[in-house]
Amino acid sequence: MTNQEFRRRLHKLIFTCGQNHRYHHYLERLWGVTDKVIRGLVAILAIIGTILAVPGADSPPTGLVVAIFATAVAAILNIVQVGDWEKFHGEMFRLWSDLQSDAEIEEHKLSHLGAVADIPEVFFDRFIDLTNKANNLHLAEPKGWKWLLKKCYEDQMESEYGVRSFAEAQSIVAQKRSPAANPSPSPSLVEGPAAKGQG
């Protein structure tokens, strides 16, 4: 396999890692904030319920209602393990980030080779290991939120190409590869002033 083809496959893996670690980073923050909000709400409701339920207070029935509501929210918090969701996405974020870092290191190791040079066998074996890790992470993924995955895809695209769609990115890559993007110097610059009789 040539270096150009190998690096193309490696870059595809790096892009996938980038999209996925963004996805899990968003969800880690979302569930972290949600967990703190729910815990804070339970504490506030418990305090309010206790105050209103004190004998002699103006509205003991209200205190009872608030206390029941606080208990229900606490029960929901125990059943729906929001904190566990935060930990899961935090771990997935770390694993995808580590995989991206490993793939980028392999990419840098090949930067000295020409595009058509054959890659050493050890790099191909390493690429298989990285691909297997990615496949295992995909298997561990729960069903994704499509709108968030799309946003993370566009964010990753923008970070690499400055645009948010695949078609625009393709256009940019094509422009960079076209001969017009790397024009040859004019004959006057190559030949110098003497060639034009200005010596």
Secondary structure, DSSP 8 states (H G I E B T S, - for coil): -BHHHHHHHHHHHHHHHHHHHHHHHHHHHHHHHHHHHHHHHHHHHHHHHHHHTSTT-S-HHHHHHHHHHHHHHHHHHHHS-HHHHHHHHHHHHHHHHHHHHHHHHHHHHTTTS-TTSB--HHHHHHHHHHHHHHHHHHHH-----HHHHHHHHHHHHHHHHSSSSHHHHHHHHHHHHSGGGS----HHHHH-GGGGT--
